[in-house]
Amino acid sequence: MKQHQRFLLATLMCCLMSCLMIVSRIEAACTYSTTNGKTIDVSGADKQGGYTVTGQGWDYYFNVCELPVTAPSGKCSFTPTPQAYQYSASWNDCYPIGNKGSPKIVPLVPTDETQGVKITHEAYTYQSARRELVIKLKCDATATTTTFTFEGEATGAISTYTFSGSSKYACVGAGPGPTPGGDEPILGQYGIGGLLLTLLLVGFILYFIIGALVLKFAMKKSGTEIIPQFGFWKDLPFLLLDGIMLPVDLIKGCMGKNKYQEMA
């Protein structure tokens, strides 16, 4: 095995690990794990284009989790994209609220995790002002749609904009999925992570099917020769072992305990 092959295997393994970590991060971005091991997944409360709520002379545009919010005006153009917008058409003014990413999710009632959750998107800094988005989502297992009202703005070092609502997705064990109101993500219970993993699996299967057909009928191969890259897959266990041992050998080499040697 040549040195570049071991480096290639180590790189491929790192890429695979990174993909799995990204998928895991996506799936866990809007979930809360209760003390008894159950999950509250509020990503299903997201709405295509986002929610619009009016309060104190302003219109607020936001979403609960990762789905993008349709900006109400070209005035609402910020980098990075915020979690919410505070906009006034009469004043033609717009401000960003909350950072997108992994929000902080805690029980709405600390002593009773079944009551719902409080979702906090950390403060977005703009023009020396910091604006934080807080969403209080009460558990309502009978709710077919998710609705919100504006509770108010609390000013200080950080201005906090609070919205409250009820949703079945704030209940223990509820998962994302479509409702008659059409408020839920198009991926439903599937999730972005599930979609990515399925695409990878389908691509892997198609690789073998199409490759085998091409090798058999176009290139007139037979036996194990119709398996795409058969030599690679046959040696894969040894390649994986070499890929794992590569960083070990490098560490040993750096520590002066061993020198990395190229395998013939």
C-alpha positions in Angstrom: 0.0 0.0 0.0 1.5 3.3 -1.0 1.6 6.3 1.2 -0.8 8.4 -0.9 -3.4 5.7 -0.7 -3.2 5.7 3.1 -3.6 9.5 3.1 -6.6 9.2 0.7 -8.3 6.7 3.0 -7.7 8.9 6.1 -9.1 11.9 4.2 -12.2 9.9 3.1 -12.8 8.7 6.6 -12.6 12.3 7.9 -15.1 13.5 5.2 -17.5 10.7 6.2 -17.2 11.6 9.9 -17.8 15.2 9.1 -21.0 14.4 7.1 -22.3 12.3 9.9 -21.6 15.1 12.4 -23.4 17.6 10.2 -26.4 15.4 9.9 -26.5 14.9 13.6 -26.2 18.6 14.2 -29.1 19.3 11.8 -31.3 16.7 13.5 -30.5 17.9 17.0 -30.7 21.7 16.3 -34.3 22.1 17.5 -34.8 19.2 20.0 -34.9 19.0 23.8 -34.2 15.8 25.6 -36.2 15.4 28.8 -34.8 14.0 32.0 -36.4 10.6 31.3 -34.8 10.3 27.9 -37.7 11.4 25.7 -37.5 14.1 23.0 -39.4 17.2 22.2 -38.8 18.1 18.5 -40.0 21.6 17.8 -38.8 21.8 14.2 -42.2 20.7 13.0 -43.5 24.1 14.2 -41.6 25.8 11.4 -43.7 27.4 8.7 -42.8 27.8 5.0 -41.8 31.5 4.6 -42.2 32.1 8.4 -44.8 33.6 10.7 -45.9 37.2 10.7 -47.1 38.8 13.9 -47.9 42.5 14.6 -47.2 44.2 17.8 -46.5 47.8 19.1 -46.6 49.3 15.6 -44.2 46.8 14.1 -44.5 43.7 12.0 -42.4 40.7 13.0 -41.3 37.9 10.7 -39.7 34.8 12.2 -39.6 31.1 12.3 -39.1 28.6 15.2 -36.1 26.7 13.9 -34.1 26.4 10.6 -36.5 27.1 7.8 -35.8 30.4 6.1 -38.0 33.5 6.7 -39.2 35.5 3.7 -37.8 39.0 4.2 -40.6 41.6 3.9 -38.5 44.2 2.2 -35.2 44.8 0.5 -34.4 46.9 3.5 -34.2 43.7 5.5 -30.9 42.5 4.0 -28.4 41.5 6.7 -25.3 39.4 6.8 -25.4 36.9 8.4 -29.1 36.2 8.0 -31.0 36.7 11.3 -33.7 34.4 12.7 -36.3 37.2 12.6 -37.0 40.7 11.2 -38.7 43.7 12.9 -40.1 45.8 10.1 -42.3 48.9 9.6 -43.7 49.6 6.2 -44.7 53.2 7.1 -41.2 54.0 8.4 -39.5 51.7 5.8 -37.2 50.5 8.5 -36.0 47.0 9.4 -33.9 45.4 12.2 -32.6 41.9 12.7 -33.5 39.8 15.7 -31.7 36.6 16.9 -28.9 34.6 15.4 -29.7 31.6 13.2 -28.2 28.3 14.3 -28.7 26.1 17.3 -31.1 27.8 19.7 -31.2 27.2 23.5 -34.3 25.1 24.4 -35.4 24.7 28.0 -38.7 23.6 29.6 -41.4 26.3 29.7 -42.0 25.3 33.3 -38.8 24.0 34.9 -40.6 21.6 37.2 -42.9 20.2 34.5 -41.3 19.3 31.1 -44.7 18.4 29.6 -46.0 21.9 29.6 -43.9 23.1 26.6 -40.6 24.7 25.9 -38.9 28.1 25.7 -36.7 28.6 22.6 -34.1 31.4 22.7 -32.1 32.5 19.7 -29.1 34.4 21.0 -28.8 38.1 20.4 -28.0 39.5 16.9 -25.7 42.5 17.1 -26.5 45.3 14.6 -25.6 49.0 14.9 -24.2 48.5 18.4 -27.6 47.1 19.5 -28.3 43.5 20.5 -31.7 41.9 19.8 -32.7 38.5 21.1 -35.6 36.3 20.0 -37.6 34.3 22.6 -40.4 31.9 21.6 -42.6 30.4 24.3 -44.3 27.4 22.9 -46.9 25.7 25.0 -47.8 22.0 24.5 -51.3 21.5 22.9 -51.7 18.0 21.6 -55.0 18.9 19.9 -53.6 21.9 17.9 -53.7 21.4 14.2 -51.7 24.6 13.4 -49.2 26.7 15.3 -50.1 30.3 16.1 -48.3 33.1 17.9 -48.9 36.4 19.6 -46.5 39.2 20.5 -45.8 39.4 24.3 -43.6 42.4 24.2 -40.2 43.9 24.1 -37.9 44.1 27.1 -35.1 46.7 26.6 -31.6 46.7 28.2 -28.1 45.7 27.3 -30.0 43.1 25.2 -33.4 43.8 23.8 -35.6 40.7 24.1 -38.6 40.2 21.8 -40.9 37.5 23.1 -43.6 35.6 21.3 -45.9 33.0 22.7 -48.0 30.3 21.1 -49.3 26.7 21.3 -48.3 23.7 19.3 -48.5 19.9 19.4 -44.7 20.0 18.5 -44.0 21.4 22.0 -45.3 18.1 23.5 -43.1 15.2 24.6 -42.7 12.6 21.8 -44.2 14.8 19.0 -42.2 14.9 15.8 -42.3 17.0 12.7 -45.0 16.3 10.1 -47.6 18.0 7.9 -51.0 19.2 9.1 -54.1 20.3 7.3 -53.1 24.0 7.8 -49.9 23.5 5.8 -47.8 25.1 8.5 -45.2 22.4 8.6 -42.0 21.7 6.7 -42.3 20.0 3.3 -39.9 17.2 4.6 -42.4 16.4 7.4 -41.2 13.6 9.7 -38.3 12.8 7.3 -36.1 15.7 8.2 -33.1 17.1 6.4 -30.7 14.6 8.0 -32.9 11.7 6.8 -33.0 13.1 3.3 -29.2 13.5 3.1 -28.6 9.9 4.4 -31.2 8.5 1.9 -29.6 10.4 -1.0 -26.2 9.0 0.0 -27.6 5.4 0.2 -29.5 5.7 -3.2 -26.3 7.1 -4.8 -24.3 4.2 -3.4 -26.8 1.6 -4.8 -27.0 3.3 -8.2 -23.2 3.3 -8.4 -23.2 -0.5 -8.2 -26.2 -1.0 -10.5 -25.2 1.3 -13.3 -21.5 0.4 -13.0 -22.4 -3.4 -13.3 -24.6 -2.8 -16.3 -21.9 -0.7 -18.1 -19.2 -3.2 -17.3 -21.3 -6.2 -18.4 -23.0 -5.0 -21.6 -20.8 -2.1 -22.8 -17.4 -3.4 -21.8 -18.3 -7.2 -22.0 -17.0 -8.1 -18.6 -18.0 -11.1 -16.6 -17.8 -12.6 -13.2 -16.4 -10.4 -10.5 -15.2 -8.0 -13.2 -18.7 -6.5 -13.5 -18.4 -5.2 -9.9 -17.2 -1.6 -10.1 -13.8 -1.2 -8.6 -13.9 -4.8 -7.3 -10.2 -4.6 -6.2 -10.9 -1.6 -4.1 -13.9 -3.1 -2.3 -12.0 -6.4 -1.8 -9.2 -4.5 -0.1 -11.5 -2.0 1.7 -11.1 -3.7 5.2 -7.3 -3.4 4.9 -7.6 0.2 3.6 -9.7 1.1 6.5 -7.2 -0.4 8.9 -4.4 1.6 7.2 -6.5 4.7 7.3 -7.0 4.3 11.1 -3.3 3.5 11.7 -2.0 6.5 9.6 -2.7 9.2 12.2 -1.4 6.8 14.9 1.9 6.4 13.0 2.1 10.1 12.4 1.7 10.8 16.1 4.3 8.3 16.9 6.6 9.8 14.4 6.1 13.3 15.8 6.8 12.0 19.3 10.1 10.4 18.1 8.9 6.9 18.9 8.6 5.8 15.3 9.2 6.9 11.8 6.4 6.8 9.2 7.5 4.2 6.6 5.9 3.8 3.2 4.4 0.4 2.7 5.3 -1.2 -0.6 
